[in-house]
């Protein structure tokens, strides 16, 4: 796929996220909505990673400790974003 296709798909998915999260507001506790959204949002990337690791490991970059630290910080930031939203 071309980069443009990925940009369009990412934009579509983010737009759907905004629609769905706004619809969830006021219908459940905001913290519970954040927990559910983050848990479900972690499943697909994990499945893709596990598949690549098992079937096409050559497509994965080597993992460095610094990358893990930044990934954890990114997770904290997106979780805080969900709580503040």
Secondary structure, DSSP 8 states (H G I E B T S, - for coil): --HHHHHHHHHHHHHHHHHHHHHHBTTB-HHHHHHHHHHHHHHHHHHHHHHHHHH-GGGS----HHHHHHHHHHHHHHHHHHHH-
